[in-house]
Amino acid sequence: MTTEPPKVAENGLYSVKEAIELLGLKKDKLYKAIKRGARCGGIDAKPRRDNGRLQITGKEILRYWRG
C-alpha cells in the first residue's frame, strides 16, 4: 500500500484496475478486501449496470487507505 493518500475524487467511480494502481495493492489482496466488505474492514464495491464489472467510489478508496 502507498504511504501517501491516493488522489481521487470522493464522488468519482473507479474500476478495480484503477483502484489497484491508486492503492498500490496486488489484485488478490484487493479482491479479498472486496469479499470481506466494508463492515469487516474491507472495501464496498458495486457492480456496474451495463456490464457487471465492479466499481469502487473514491470515498471508499480513501476510507480503506486510512485503514
PQR file of N, CA, C, O and H, with PARSE charges and radii, in Angstrom:
ATOM      1  N   MET A   1       0.845  -1.167   0.000 -0.4000 1.5000
ATOM      2  CA  MET A   1       0.000   0.000   0.000 -0.0000 2.0000
ATOM      3  C   MET A   1       0.892   1.233   0.000  0.5500 1.7000
ATOM      4  O   MET A   1       1.966   1.233   0.602 -0.5500 1.4000
ATOM      5  N   THR A   2       0.444   2.276  -0.674 -0.4000 1.5000
ATOM      6  CA  THR A   2       1.225   3.505  -0.767 -0.0000 2.0000
ATOM      7  C   THR A   2       1.192   4.269   0.555  0.5500 1.7000
ATOM      8  O   THR A   2       0.260   4.117   1.345 -0.5500 1.4000
ATOM      9  H   THR A   2      -0.428   2.276  -1.163  0.4000 1.0000
ATOM     10  N   THR A   3       2.213   5.089   0.789 -0.4000 1.5000
ATOM     11  CA  THR A   3       2.291   5.842   2.034 -0.0000 2.0000
ATOM     12  C   THR A   3       1.612   7.203   1.930  0.5500 1.7000
ATOM     13  O   THR A   3       1.260   7.791   2.952 -0.5500 1.4000
ATOM     14  H   THR A   3       2.970   5.213   0.148  0.4000 1.0000
ATOM     15  N   GLU A   4       1.422   7.712   0.722 -0.4000 1.5000
ATOM     16  CA  GLU A   4       0.730   8.989   0.565 -0.0000 2.0000
ATOM     17  C   GLU A   4      -0.692   8.727   0.077  0.5500 1.7000
ATOM     18  O   GLU A   4      -0.930   7.751  -0.633 -0.5500 1.4000
ATOM     19  H   GLU A   4       1.707   7.234  -0.108  0.4000 1.0000
ATOM     20  N   PRO A   5      -1.639   9.590   0.451 -0.5600 1.5000
ATOM     21  CA  PRO A   5      -3.038   9.339   0.090  0.2800 2.0000
ATOM     22  C   PRO A   5      -3.252   9.355  -1.428  0.5500 1.7000
ATOM     23  O   PRO A   5      -2.656  10.165  -2.137 -0.5500 1.4000
ATOM     24  N   PRO A   6      -4.110   8.452  -1.916 -0.5600 1.5000
ATOM     25  CA  PRO A   6      -4.385   8.430  -3.353  0.2800 2.0000
ATOM     26  C   PRO A   6      -5.140   9.682  -3.778  0.5500 1.7000
ATOM     27  O   PRO A   6      -5.974  10.194  -3.031 -0.5500 1.4000
ATOM     28  N   LYS A   7      -4.848  10.168  -4.967 -0.4000 1.5000
ATOM     29  CA  LYS A   7      -5.510  11.364  -5.480 -0.0000 2.0000
ATOM     30  C   LYS A   7      -6.774  10.938  -6.229  0.5500 1.7000
ATOM     31  O   LYS A   7      -6.735  10.617  -7.417 -0.5500 1.4000
ATOM     32  H   LYS A   7      -4.171   9.751  -5.574  0.4000 1.0000
ATOM     33  N   VAL A   8      -7.892  10.944  -5.505 -0.4000 1.5000
ATOM     34  CA  VAL A   8      -9.175  10.546  -6.078 -0.0000 2.0000
ATOM     35  C   VAL A   8     -10.222  11.589  -5.734  0.5500 1.7000
ATOM     36  O   VAL A   8     -10.102  12.307  -4.741 -0.5500 1.4000
ATOM     37  H   VAL A   8      -7.923  11.205  -4.540  0.4000 1.0000
ATOM     38  N   ALA A   9     -11.251  11.665  -6.567 -0.4000 1.5000
ATOM     39  CA  ALA A   9     -12.419  12.487  -6.264 -0.0000 2.0000
ATOM     40  C   ALA A   9     -13.366  11.634  -5.431  0.5500 1.7000
ATOM     41  O   ALA A   9     -13.637  10.486  -5.783 -0.5500 1.4000
ATOM     42  H   ALA A   9     -11.349  11.082  -7.374  0.4000 1.0000
ATOM     43  N   GLU A  10     -13.871  12.183  -4.330 -0.4000 1.5000
ATOM     44  CA  GLU A  10     -14.714  11.389  -3.437 -0.0000 2.0000
ATOM     45  C   GLU A  10     -15.968  10.866  -4.124  0.5500 1.7000
ATOM     46  O   GLU A  10     -16.448   9.781  -3.797 -0.5500 1.4000
ATOM     47  H   GLU A  10     -13.651  13.115  -4.044  0.4000 1.0000
ATOM     48  N   ASN A  11     -16.497  11.623  -5.069 -0.4000 1.5000
ATOM     49  CA  ASN A  11     -17.716  11.169  -5.753 -0.0000 2.0000
ATOM     50  C   ASN A  11     -17.415  10.465  -7.073  0.5500 1.7000
ATOM     51  O   ASN A  11     -18.339  10.145  -7.821 -0.5500 1.4000
ATOM     52  H   ASN A  11     -16.108  12.505  -5.335  0.4000 1.0000
ATOM     53  N   GLY A  12     -16.144  10.218  -7.371 -0.4000 1.5000
ATOM     54  CA  GLY A  12     -15.765   9.532  -8.598 -0.0000 2.0000
ATOM     55  C   GLY A  12     -15.921   8.023  -8.477  0.5500 1.7000
ATOM     56  O   GLY A  12     -15.927   7.473  -7.375 -0.5500 1.4000
ATOM     57  H   GLY A  12     -15.394  10.478  -6.764  0.4000 1.0000
ATOM     58  N   LEU A  13     -16.047   7.366  -9.618 -0.4000 1.5000
ATOM     59  CA  LEU A  13     -16.144   5.908  -9.669 -0.0000 2.0000
ATOM     60  C   LEU A  13     -14.905   5.355 -10.352  0.5500 1.7000
ATOM     61  O   LEU A  13     -14.468   5.873 -11.379 -0.5500 1.4000
ATOM     62  H   LEU A  13     -16.042   7.813 -10.513  0.4000 1.0000
ATOM     63  N   TYR A  14     -14.338   4.291  -9.772 -0.4000 1.5000
ATOM     64  CA  TYR A  14     -13.090   3.732 -10.267 -0.0000 2.0000
ATOM     65  C   TYR A  14     -13.228   2.231 -10.460  0.5500 1.7000
ATOM     66  O   TYR A  14     -13.901   1.552  -9.685 -0.5500 1.4000
ATOM     67  H   TYR A  14     -14.693   3.870  -8.937  0.4000 1.0000
ATOM     68  N   SER A  15     -12.584   1.723 -11.499 -0.4000 1.5000
ATOM     69  CA  SER A  15     -12.589   0.288 -11.754 -0.0000 2.0000
ATOM     70  C   SER A  15     -11.614  -0.396 -10.800  0.5500 1.7000
ATOM     71  O   SER A  15     -10.854   0.266 -10.093 -0.5500 1.4000
ATOM     72  H   SER A  15     -12.037   2.275 -12.129  0.4000 1.0000
ATOM     73  N   VAL A  16     -11.646  -1.717 -10.788 -0.4000 1.5000
ATOM     74  CA  VAL A  16     -10.748  -2.486  -9.933 -0.0000 2.0000
ATOM     75  C   VAL A  16      -9.293  -2.226 -10.334  0.5500 1.7000
ATOM     76  O   VAL A  16      -8.427  -2.078  -9.472 -0.5500 1.4000
ATOM     77  H   VAL A  16     -12.264  -2.254 -11.363  0.4000 1.0000
ATOM     78  N   LYS A  17      -9.031  -2.171 -11.621 -0.4000 1.5000
ATOM     79  CA  LYS A  17      -7.665  -1.926 -12.103 -0.0000 2.0000
ATOM     80  C   LYS A  17      -7.157  -0.563 -11.635  0.5500 1.7000
ATOM     81  O   LYS A  17      -6.008  -0.443 -11.210 -0.5500 1.4000
ATOM     82  H   LYS A  17      -9.735  -2.291 -12.322  0.4000 1.0000
ATOM     83  N   GLU A  18      -8.007   0.465 -11.712 -0.4000 1.5000
ATOM     84  CA  GLU A  18      -7.603   1.794 -11.262 -0.0000 2.0000
ATOM     85  C   GLU A  18      -7.375   1.818  -9.752  0.5500 1.7000
ATOM     86  O   GLU A  18      -6.445   2.466  -9.274 -0.5500 1.4000
ATOM     87  H   GLU A  18      -8.940   0.368 -12.058  0.4000 1.0000
ATOM     88  N   ALA A  19      -8.218   1.116  -9.006 -0.4000 1.5000
ATOM     89  CA  ALA A  19      -8.069   1.058  -7.548 -0.0000 2.0000
ATOM     90  C   ALA A  19      -6.761   0.368  -7.163  0.5500 1.7000
ATOM     91  O   ALA A  19      -6.092   0.785  -6.217 -0.5500 1.4000
ATOM     92  H   ALA A  19      -8.974   0.589  -9.394  0.4000 1.0000
ATOM     93  N   ILE A  20      -6.398  -0.684  -7.893 -0.4000 1.5000
ATOM     94  CA  ILE A  20      -5.132  -1.378  -7.638 -0.0000 2.0000
ATOM     95  C   ILE A  20      -3.957  -0.426  -7.827  0.5500 1.7000
ATOM     96  O   ILE A  20      -3.036  -0.400  -7.011 -0.5500 1.4000
ATOM     97  H   ILE A  20      -6.941  -1.023  -8.661  0.4000 1.0000
ATOM     98  N   GLU A  21      -3.990   0.356  -8.904 -0.4000 1.5000
ATOM     99  CA  GLU A  21      -2.902   1.290  -9.182 -0.0000 2.0000
ATOM    100  C   GLU A  21      -2.860   2.417  -8.151  0.5500 1.7000
ATOM    101  O   GLU A  21      -1.781   2.830  -7.727 -0.5500 1.4000
ATOM    102  H   GLU A  21      -4.739   0.335  -9.567  0.4000 1.0000
ATOM    103  N   LEU A  22      -4.035   2.915  -7.746 -0.4000 1.5000
ATOM    104  CA  LEU A  22      -4.080   4.018  -6.786 -0.0000 2.0000
ATOM    105  C   LEU A  22      -3.607   3.600  -5.399  0.5500 1.7000
ATOM    106  O   LEU A  22      -2.899   4.351  -4.729 -0.5500 1.4000
ATOM    107  H   LEU A  22      -4.912   2.579  -8.091  0.4000 1.0000
ATOM    108  N   LEU A  23      -3.995   2.411  -4.970 -0.4000 1.5000
ATOM    109  CA  LEU A  23      -3.644   1.946  -3.626 -0.0000 2.0000
ATOM    110  C   LEU A  23      -2.297   1.234  -3.565  0.5500 1.7000
ATOM    111  O   LEU A  23      -1.711   1.106  -2.490 -0.5500 1.4000
ATOM    112  H   LEU A  23      -4.570   1.801  -5.514  0.4000 1.0000
ATOM    113  N   GLY A  24      -1.806   0.771  -4.705 -0.4000 1.5000
ATOM    114  CA  GLY A  24      -0.533   0.053  -4.717 -0.0000 2.0000
ATOM    115  C   GLY A  24      -0.658  -1.348  -4.148  0.5500 1.7000
ATOM    116  O   GLY A  24       0.271  -1.839  -3.507 -0.5500 1.4000
ATOM    117  H   GLY A  24      -2.281   0.875  -5.578  0.4000 1.0000
ATOM    118  N   LEU A  25      -1.792  -1.998  -4.373 -0.4000 1.5000
ATOM    119  CA  LEU A  25      -2.032  -3.351  -3.877 -0.0000 2.0000
ATOM    120  C   LEU A  25      -1.893  -4.367  -4.989  0.5500 1.7000
ATOM    121  O   LEU A  25      -1.867  -4.015  -6.169 -0.5500 1.4000
ATOM    122  H   LEU A  25      -2.546  -1.599  -4.894  0.4000 1.0000
ATOM    123  N   LYS A  26      -1.802  -5.633  -4.606 -0.4000 1.5000
ATOM    124  CA  LYS A  26      -1.876  -6.721  -5.573 -0.0000 2.0000
ATOM    125  C   LYS A  26      -3.347  -7.056  -5.790  0.5500 1.7000
ATOM    126  O   LYS A  26      -4.195  -6.766  -4.947 -0.5500 1.4000
ATOM    127  H   LYS A  26      -1.823  -5.919  -3.647  0.4000 1.0000
ATOM    128  N   LYS A  27      -3.631  -7.666  -6.925 -0.4000 1.5000
ATOM    129  CA  LYS A  27      -5.021  -7.942  -7.287 -0.0000 2.0000
ATOM    130  C   LYS A  27      -5.714  -8.856  -6.282  0.5500 1.7000
ATOM    131  O   LYS A  27      -6.871  -8.622  -5.932 -0.5500 1.4000
ATOM    132  H   LYS A  27      -2.942  -7.902  -7.610  0.4000 1.0000
ATOM    133  N   ASP A  28      -5.022  -9.892  -5.813 -0.4000 1.5000
ATOM    134  CA  ASP A  28      -5.666 -10.832  -4.889 -0.0000 2.0000
ATOM    135  C   ASP A  28      -5.994 -10.173  -3.548  0.5500 1.7000
ATOM    136  O   ASP A  28      -7.016 -10.493  -2.942 -0.5500 1.4000
ATOM    137  H   ASP A  28      -4.082 -10.082  -6.096  0.4000 1.0000
ATOM    138  N   LYS A  29      -5.145  -9.263  -3.081 -0.4000 1.5000
ATOM    139  CA  LYS A  29      -5.417  -8.569  -1.816 -0.0000 2.0000
ATOM    140  C   LYS A  29      -6.637  -7.664  -1.942  0.5500 1.7000
ATOM    141  O   LYS A  29      -7.440  -7.577  -1.013 -0.5500 1.4000
ATOM    142  H   LYS A  29      -4.314  -9.003  -3.574  0.4000 1.0000
ATOM    143  N   LEU A  30      -6.784  -6.994  -3.077 -0.4000 1.5000
ATOM    144  CA  LEU A  30      -7.947  -6.128  -3.277 -0.0000 2.0000
ATOM    145  C   LEU A  30      -9.231  -6.946  -3.350  0.5500 1.7000
ATOM    146  O   LEU A  30     -10.243  -6.562  -2.764 -0.5500 1.4000
ATOM    147  H   LEU A  30      -6.131  -7.065  -3.831  0.4000 1.0000
ATOM    148  N   TYR A  31      -9.201  -8.065  -4.060 -0.4000 1.5000
ATOM    149  CA  TYR A  31     -10.400  -8.894  -4.151 -0.0000 2.0000
ATOM    150  C   TYR A  31     -10.770  -9.501  -2.798  0.5500 1.7000
ATOM    151  O   TYR A  31     -11.955  -9.676  -2.511 -0.5500 1.4000
ATOM    152  H   TYR A  31      -8.378  -8.377  -4.536  0.4000 1.0000
ATOM    153  N   LYS A  32      -9.784  -9.823  -1.963 -0.4000 1.5000
ATOM    154  CA  LYS A  32     -10.084 -10.309  -0.609 -0.0000 2.0000
ATOM    155  C   LYS A  32     -10.739  -9.203   0.216  0.5500 1.7000
ATOM    156  O   LYS A  32     -11.651  -9.472   0.998 -0.5500 1.4000
ATOM    157  H   LYS A  32      -8.822  -9.681  -2.196  0.4000 1.0000
ATOM    158  N   ALA A  33     -10.280  -7.963   0.048 -0.4000 1.5000
ATOM    159  CA  ALA A  33     -10.874  -6.834   0.767 -0.0000 2.0000
ATOM    160  C   ALA A  33     -12.306  -6.594   0.299  0.5500 1.7000
ATOM    161  O   ALA A  33     -13.173  -6.258   1.106 -0.5500 1.4000
ATOM    162  H   ALA A  33      -9.539  -7.745  -0.587  0.4000 1.0000
ATOM    163  N   ILE A  34     -12.559  -6.763  -0.990 -0.4000 1.5000
ATOM    164  CA  ILE A  34     -13.917  -6.604  -1.520 -0.0000 2.0000
ATOM    165  C   ILE A  34     -14.814  -7.705  -0.977  0.5500 1.7000
ATOM    166  O   ILE A  34     -15.970  -7.456  -0.634 -0.5500 1.4000
ATOM    167  H   ILE A  34     -11.855  -7.036  -1.645  0.4000 1.0000
ATOM    168  N   LYS A  35     -14.286  -8.918  -0.897 -0.4000 1.5000
ATOM    169  CA  LYS A  35     -15.074 -10.043  -0.390 -0.0000 2.0000
ATOM    170  C   LYS A  35     -15.435  -9.858   1.080  0.5500 1.7000
ATOM    171  O   LYS A  35     -16.531 -10.230   1.499 -0.5500 1.4000
ATOM    172  H   LYS A  35     -13.347  -9.120  -1.175  0.4000 1.0000
ATOM    173  N   ARG A  36     -14.516  -9.282   1.874 -0.4000 1.5000
ATOM    174  CA  ARG A  36     -14.795  -9.016   3.291 -0.0000 2.0000
ATOM    175  C   ARG A  36     -15.909  -8.003   3.465  0.5500 1.7000
ATOM    176  O   ARG A  36     -16.726  -8.127   4.377 -0.5500 1.4000
ATOM    177  H   ARG A  36     -13.626  -8.979   1.534  0.4000 1.0000
ATOM    178  N   GLY A  37     -15.947  -7.008   2.602 -0.4000 1.5000
ATOM    179  CA  GLY A  37     -16.968  -5.975   2.703 -0.0000 2.0000
ATOM    180  C   GLY A  37     -16.559  -4.859   3.641  0.5500 1.7000
ATOM    181  O   GLY A  37     -15.586  -4.980   4.385 -0.5500 1.4000
ATOM    182  H   GLY A  37     -15.283  -6.908   1.861  0.4000 1.0000
ATOM    183  N   ALA A  38     -17.312  -3.767   3.599 -0.4000 1.5000
ATOM    184  CA  ALA A  38     -16.959  -2.571   4.366 -0.0000 2.0000
ATOM    185  C   ALA A  38     -17.097  -2.780   5.866  0.5500 1.7000
ATOM    186  O   ALA A  38     -16.352  -2.177   6.638 -0.5500 1.4000
ATOM    187  H   ALA A  38     -18.103  -3.669   2.995  0.4000 1.0000
ATOM    188  N   ARG A  39     -18.025  -3.612   6.292 -0.4000 1.5000
ATOM    189  CA  ARG A  39     -18.241  -3.805   7.731 -0.0000 2.0000
ATOM    190  C   ARG A  39     -17.067  -4.496   8.409  0.5500 1.7000
ATOM    191  O   ARG A  39     -16.818  -4.274   9.594 -0.5500 1.4000
ATOM    192  H   ARG A  39     -18.631  -4.102   5.665  0.4000 1.0000
ATOM    193  N   CYS A  40     -16.356  -5.318   7.684 -0.4000 1.5000
ATOM    194  CA  CYS A  40     -15.238  -6.087   8.264 -0.0000 2.0000
ATOM    195  C   CYS A  40     -13.886  -5.509   7.876  0.5500 1.7000
ATOM    196  O   CYS A  40     -12.894  -6.237   7.863 -0.5500 1.4000
ATOM    197  H   CYS A  40     -16.558  -5.499   6.721  0.4000 1.0000
ATOM    198  N   GLY A  41     -13.820  -4.226   7.562 -0.4000 1.5000
ATOM    199  CA  GLY A  41     -12.553  -3.588   7.252 -0.0000 2.0000
ATOM    200  C   GLY A  41     -12.121  -3.717   5.808  0.5500 1.7000
ATOM    201  O   GLY A  41     -10.970  -3.430   5.479 -0.5500 1.4000
ATOM    202  H   GLY A  41     -14.627  -3.635   7.572  0.4000 1.0000
ATOM    203  N   GLY A  42     -13.022  -4.143   4.943 -0.4000 1.5000
ATOM    204  CA  GLY A  42     -12.701  -4.297   3.529 -0.0000 2.0000
ATOM    205  C   GLY A  42     -13.203  -3.123   2.713  0.5500 1.7000
ATOM    206  O   GLY A  42     -13.296  -1.998   3.203 -0.5500 1.4000
ATOM    207  H   GLY A  42     -13.957  -4.376   5.211  0.4000 1.0000
ATOM    208  N   ILE A  43     -13.526  -3.405   1.458 -0.4000 1.5000
ATOM    209  CA  ILE A  43     -13.981  -2.376   0.521 -0.0000 2.0000
ATOM    210  C   ILE A  43     -15.377  -2.733   0.031  0.5500 1.7000
ATOM    211  O   ILE A  43     -15.670  -3.895  -0.251 -0.5500 1.4000
ATOM    212  H   ILE A  43     -13.451  -4.319   1.060  0.4000 1.0000
ATOM    213  N   ASP A  44     -16.228  -1.725  -0.066 -0.4000 1.5000
ATOM    214  CA  ASP A  44     -17.571  -1.906  -0.597 -0.0000 2.0000
ATOM    215  C   ASP A  44     -17.539  -1.589  -2.091  0.5500 1.7000
ATOM    216  O   ASP A  44     -17.367  -0.431  -2.473 -0.5500 1.4000
ATOM    217  H   ASP A  44     -15.989  -0.782   0.163  0.4000 1.0000
ATOM    218  N   ALA A  45     -17.701  -2.597  -2.931 -0.4000 1.5000
ATOM    219  CA  ALA A  45     -17.704  -2.420  -4.386 -0.0000 2.0000
ATOM    220  C   ALA A  45     -19.054  -2.852  -4.937  0.5500 1.7000
ATOM    221  O   ALA A  45     -19.647  -3.827  -4.477 -0.5500 1.4000
ATOM    222  H   ALA A  45     -17.841  -3.538  -2.621  0.4000 1.0000
ATOM    223  N   LYS A  46     -19.523  -2.116  -5.920 -0.4000 1.5000
ATOM    224  CA  LYS A  46     -20.819  -2.420  -6.511 -0.0000 2.0000
ATOM    225  C   LYS A  46     -20.651  -2.736  -8.000  0.5500 1.7000
ATOM    226  O   LYS A  46     -19.816  -2.124  -8.667 -0.5500 1.4000
ATOM    227  H   LYS A  46     -19.041  -1.323  -6.293  0.4000 1.0000
ATOM    228  N   PRO A  47     -21.434  -3.686  -8.530 -0.5600 1.5000
ATOM    229  CA  PRO A  47     -21.327  -3.999  -9.955  0.2800 2.0000
ATOM    230  C   PRO A  47     -21.969  -2.912 -10.821  0.5500 1.7000
ATOM    231  O   PRO A  47     -22.973  -2.307 -10.445 -0.5500 1.4000
ATOM    232  N   ARG A  48     -21.374  -2.685 -11.967 -0.4000 1.5000
ATOM    233  CA  ARG A  48     -21.942  -1.733 -12.927 -0.0000 2.0000
ATOM    234  C   ARG A  48     -23.210  -2.312 -13.530  0.5500 1.7000
ATOM    235  O   ARG A  48     -23.361  -3.531 -13.612 -0.5500 1.4000
ATOM    236  H   ARG A  48     -20.559  -3.177 -12.272  0.4000 1.0000
ATOM    237  N   ARG A  49     -24.109  -1.456 -13.946 -0.4000 1.5000
ATOM    238  CA  ARG A  49     -25.359  -1.933 -14.531 -0.0000 2.0000
ATOM    239  C   ARG A  49     -25.180  -2.467 -15.944  0.5500 1.7000
ATOM    240  O   ARG A  49     -25.847  -3.424 -16.337 -0.5500 1.4000
ATOM    241  H   ARG A  49     -23.987  -0.466 -13.880  0.4000 1.0000
ATOM    242  N   ASP A  50     -24.285  -1.854 -16.706 -0.4000 1.5000
ATOM    243  CA  ASP A  50     -24.174  -2.240 -18.104 -0.0000 2.0000
ATOM    244  C   ASP A  50     -23.387  -3.530 -18.348  0.5500 1.7000
ATOM    245  O   ASP A  50     -23.747  -4.310 -19.230 -0.5500 1.4000
ATOM    246  H   ASP A  50     -23.744  -1.077 -16.387  0.4000 1.0000
ATOM    247  N   ASN A  51     -22.315  -3.766 -17.578 -0.4000 1.5000
ATOM    248  CA  ASN A  51     -21.504  -4.956 -17.850 -0.0000 2.0000
ATOM    249  C   ASN A  51     -21.210  -5.820 -16.620  0.5500 1.7000
ATOM    250  O   ASN A  51     -20.567  -6.862 -16.753 -0.5500 1.4000
ATOM    251  H   ASN A  51     -22.022  -3.133 -16.862  0.4000 1.0000
ATOM    252  N   GLY A  52     -21.661  -5.420 -15.431 -0.4000 1.5000
ATOM    253  CA  GLY A  52     -21.491  -6.242 -14.242 -0.0000 2.0000
ATOM    254  C   GLY A  52     -20.120  -6.184 -13.591  0.5500 1.7000
ATOM    255  O   GLY A  52     -19.893  -6.844 -12.577 -0.5500 1.4000
ATOM    256  H   GLY A  52     -22.183  -4.574 -15.323  0.4000 1.0000
ATOM    257  N   ARG A  53     -19.203  -5.410 -14.153 -0.4000 1.5000
ATOM    258  CA  ARG A  53     -17.870  -5.293 -13.542 -0.0000 2.0000
ATOM    259  C   ARG A  53     -17.948  -4.425 -12.292  0.5500 1.7000
ATOM    260  O   ARG A  53     -18.801  -3.543 -12.192 -0.5500 1.4000
ATOM    261  H   ARG A  53     -19.387  -4.874 -14.977  0.4000 1.0000
ATOM    262  N   LEU A  54     -17.058  -4.679 -11.348 -0.4000 1.5000
ATOM    263  CA  LEU A  54     -17.087  -3.969 -10.083 -0.0000 2.0000
ATOM    264  C   LEU A  54     -16.547  -2.554 -10.236  0.5500 1.7000
ATOM    265  O   LEU A  54     -15.604  -2.306 -10.988 -0.5500 1.4000
ATOM    266  H   LEU A  54     -16.365  -5.395 -11.430  0.4000 1.0000
ATOM    267  N   GLN A  55     -17.168  -1.631  -9.505 -0.4000 1.5000
ATOM    268  CA  GLN A  55     -16.673  -0.262  -9.449 -0.0000 2.0000
ATOM    269  C   GLN A  55     -16.644   0.180  -7.990  0.5500 1.7000
ATOM    270  O   GLN A  55     -17.465  -0.253  -7.182 -0.5500 1.4000
ATOM    271  H   GLN A  55     -17.934  -1.832  -8.894  0.4000 1.0000
ATOM    272  N   ILE A  56     -15.693   1.042  -7.667 -0.4000 1.5000
ATOM    273  CA  ILE A  56     -15.453   1.467  -6.295 -0.0000 2.0000
ATOM    274  C   ILE A  56     -15.477   2.995  -6.272  0.5500 1.7000
ATOM    275  O   ILE A  56     -14.906   3.639  -7.153 -0.5500 1.4000
ATOM    276  H   ILE A  56     -15.025   1.394  -8.323  0.4000 1.0000
ATOM    277  N   THR A  57     -16.133   3.571  -5.274 -0.4000 1.5000
ATOM    278  CA  THR A  57     -16.172   5.024  -5.167 -0.0000 2.0000
ATOM    279  C   THR A  57     -14.850   5.546  -4.603  0.5500 1.7000
ATOM    280  O   THR A  57     -14.130   4.828  -3.909 -0.5500 1.4000
ATOM    281  H   THR A  57     -16.596   3.048  -4.559  0.4000 1.0000
ATOM    282  N   GLY A  58     -14.546   6.801  -4.914 -0.4000 1.5000
ATOM    283  CA  GLY A  58     -13.342   7.427  -4.381 -0.0000 2.0000
ATOM    284  C   GLY A  58     -13.374   7.526  -2.872  0.5500 1.7000
ATOM    285  O   GLY A  58     -12.344   7.386  -2.214 -0.5500 1.4000
ATOM    286  H   GLY A  58     -15.131   7.384  -5.478  0.4000 1.0000
ATOM    287  N   LYS A  59     -14.557   7.766  -2.319 -0.4000 1.5000
ATOM    288  CA  LYS A  59     -14.716   7.853  -0.865 -0.0000 2.0000
ATOM    289  C   LYS A  59     -14.355   6.522  -0.204  0.5500 1.7000
ATOM    290  O   LYS A  59     -13.742   6.499   0.863 -0.5500 1.4000
ATOM    291  H   LYS A  59     -15.394   7.880  -2.854  0.4000 1.0000
ATOM    292  N   GLU A  60     -14.738   5.421  -0.841 -0.4000 1.5000
ATOM    293  CA  GLU A  60     -14.446   4.086  -0.317 -0.0000 2.0000
ATOM    294  C   GLU A  60     -12.946   3.775  -0.408  0.5500 1.7000
ATOM    295  O   GLU A  60     -12.389   3.146   0.492 -0.5500 1.4000
ATOM    296  H   GLU A  60     -15.236   5.440  -1.708  0.4000 1.0000
ATOM    297  N   ILE A  61     -12.300   4.208  -1.474 -0.4000 1.5000
ATOM    298  CA  ILE A  61     -10.852   4.017  -1.625 -0.0000 2.0000
ATOM    299  C   ILE A  61     -10.101   4.758  -0.522  0.5500 1.7000
ATOM    300  O   ILE A  61      -9.172   4.218   0.080 -0.5500 1.4000
ATOM    301  H   ILE A  61     -12.752   4.719  -2.205  0.4000 1.0000
ATOM    302  N   LEU A  62     -10.513   6.001  -0.263 -0.4000 1.5000
ATOM    303  CA  LEU A  62      -9.861   6.780   0.794 -0.0000 2.0000
ATOM    304  C   LEU A  62     -10.114   6.162   2.171  0.5500 1.7000
ATOM    305  O   LEU A  62      -9.210   6.142   3.006 -0.5500 1.4000
ATOM    306  H   LEU A  62     -11.267   6.439  -0.751  0.4000 1.0000
ATOM    307  N   ARG A  63     -11.325   5.659   2.422 -0.4000 1.5000
ATOM    308  CA  ARG A  63     -11.637   5.033   3.703 -0.0000 2.0000
ATOM    309  C   ARG A  63     -10.770   3.795   3.928  0.5500 1.7000
ATOM    310  O   ARG A  63     -10.260   3.583   5.028 -0.5500 1.4000
ATOM    311  H   ARG A  63     -12.059   5.675   1.743  0.4000 1.0000
ATOM    312  N   TYR A  64     -10.606   2.981   2.888 -0.4000 1.5000
ATOM    313  CA  TYR A  64      -9.761   1.785   3.009 -0.0000 2.0000
ATOM    314  C   TYR A  64      -8.299   2.176   3.212  0.5500 1.7000
ATOM    315  O   TYR A  64      -7.592   1.535   3.990 -0.5500 1.4000
ATOM    316  H   TYR A  64     -11.021   3.154   1.995  0.4000 1.0000
ATOM    317  N   TRP A  65      -7.839   3.217   2.523 -0.4000 1.5000
ATOM    318  CA  TRP A  65      -6.445   3.635   2.651 -0.0000 2.0000
ATOM    319  C   TRP A  65      -6.151   4.114   4.069  0.5500 1.7000
ATOM    320  O   TRP A  65      -5.079   3.836   4.606 -0.5500 1.4000
ATOM    321  H   TRP A  65      -8.413   3.737   1.891  0.4000 1.0000
ATOM    322  N   ARG A  66      -7.095   4.831   4.679 -0.4000 1.5000
ATOM    323  CA  ARG A  66      -6.895   5.312   6.046 -0.0000 2.0000
ATOM    324  C   ARG A  66      -6.843   4.163   7.043  0.5500 1.7000
ATOM    325  O   ARG A  66      -6.232   4.274   8.106 -0.5500 1.4000
ATOM    326  H   ARG A  66      -7.966   5.057   4.243  0.4000 1.0000
ATOM    327  N   GLY A  67      -7.494   3.058   6.687 -0.4000 1.5000
ATOM    328  CA  GLY A  67      -7.432   1.847   7.482 -0.0000 2.0000
ATOM    329  C   GLY A  67      -8.248   1.894   8.700  0.5500 1.7000
ATOM    330  O   GLY A  67      -8.280   0.926   9.460 -0.5500 1.4000
ATOM    331  H   GLY A  67      -7.991   2.968   5.823  0.4000 1.0000
TER
END
